[in-house]
Amino acid sequence: MLEAYLRARTSYAVTDRAAYVVRVDARPTVRRYTGSALDDLIFEPAAGGAGTIRFPVAGGRSLQRNPWLRSGLDRFERIPEATTVRDLIEAARRPA
């Protein structure tokens, strides 16, 4: 139940320099991933072009202890056109 609630209030964005996970609810949160945080992303493709992109170096221990915060803030979860998004993120980590 918590997972569905949080996913419904989570959005994702990619710029030419960073990836963002934005949650708007009782505890609004923005996670920004840049530089080395983009180096080791994990791509998990799914059927129909969807997929999940994880940022494994993000969060630290505080996210591990708090399920409210950790749930979904370290990944772009079940997004459409995941390969295209992954390519945009990889372009953001390369110097211009």
C-alpha positions as CSV (number, residue, x, y, z in Angstrom):
1,M,0.0,0.0,0.0
2,L,2.8,2.5,0.9
3,E,4.6,1.6,-2.3
4,A,1.6,2.4,-4.5
5,Y,0.9,5.6,-2.6
6,L,4.5,6.8,-3.1
7,R,4.8,5.8,-6.7
8,A,1.6,7.8,-7.6
9,R,3.3,10.9,-6.2
10,T,6.7,10.4,-7.8
11,S,8.0,12.0,-11.0
12,Y,11.3,11.8,-12.9
13,A,13.3,14.2,-14.9
14,V,16.5,14.2,-16.9
15,T,18.5,17.3,-17.9
16,D,21.7,17.6,-19.8
17,R,23.6,17.4,-16.5
18,A,21.5,15.4,-14.0
19,A,18.7,13.0,-13.2
20,Y,16.0,13.8,-10.7
21,V,13.5,11.9,-8.7
22,V,10.7,14.2,-7.3
23,R,8.1,13.2,-4.8
24,V,5.3,15.5,-3.9
25,D,3.3,14.5,-0.8
26,A,3.3,15.3,2.9
27,R,7.1,15.2,2.8
28,P,8.2,16.6,-0.5
29,T,11.6,15.4,-1.6
30,V,13.9,16.0,-4.6
31,R,16.8,13.7,-5.2
32,R,19.4,14.9,-7.7
33,Y,21.9,12.5,-9.3
34,T,25.0,13.9,-11.1
35,G,28.6,12.9,-11.8
36,S,29.7,9.6,-10.3
37,A,26.2,8.8,-9.1
38,L,25.3,8.3,-12.8
39,D,28.4,6.1,-13.5
40,D,27.1,2.8,-12.0
41,L,23.4,3.0,-12.8
42,I,21.7,-0.4,-13.2
43,F,19.3,-0.8,-16.1
44,E,16.5,-3.4,-15.7
45,P,14.6,-3.7,-18.9
46,A,11.0,-5.0,-18.9
47,A,8.4,-6.0,-21.5
48,G,7.1,-3.4,-23.9
49,G,10.1,-1.0,-23.7
50,A,9.5,-0.2,-20.0
51,G,12.1,-0.7,-17.3
52,T,13.7,0.5,-14.1
53,I,16.9,2.5,-13.8
54,R,18.6,2.4,-10.4
55,F,21.2,4.7,-8.9
56,P,23.2,2.4,-6.6
57,V,25.4,4.9,-4.9
58,A,22.5,7.2,-3.9
59,G,21.0,7.6,-0.5
60,G,23.4,6.4,2.1
61,R,22.3,4.7,5.3
62,S,19.5,7.1,6.2
63,L,17.5,5.9,3.2
64,Q,18.0,2.3,4.2
65,R,16.5,2.8,7.6
66,N,13.5,4.9,6.6
67,P,11.1,3.1,4.3
68,W,9.2,6.3,3.6
69,L,12.3,7.9,2.2
70,R,14.0,4.9,0.6
71,S,10.9,3.7,-1.4
72,G,11.6,4.8,-4.9
73,L,14.0,7.7,-4.4
74,D,17.0,5.7,-5.7
75,R,15.4,4.8,-9.1
76,F,13.3,5.6,-12.0
77,E,10.8,2.8,-11.6
78,R,8.8,1.1,-14.3
79,I,9.1,3.9,-16.7
80,P,8.1,3.8,-20.4
81,E,10.8,4.0,-23.1
82,A,13.4,3.1,-20.5
83,T,16.2,2.5,-23.0
84,T,15.8,6.1,-24.3
85,V,15.8,7.5,-20.8
86,R,18.9,5.4,-20.0
87,D,20.7,6.9,-23.0
88,L,19.7,10.4,-21.9
89,I,21.1,9.8,-18.4
90,E,24.3,8.4,-19.9
91,A,24.7,11.5,-22.1
92,A,24.2,13.7,-19.0
93,R,27.2,12.1,-17.3
94,R,29.6,12.8,-20.2
95,P,31.3,16.2,-20.2
96,A,29.9,18.6,-22.9
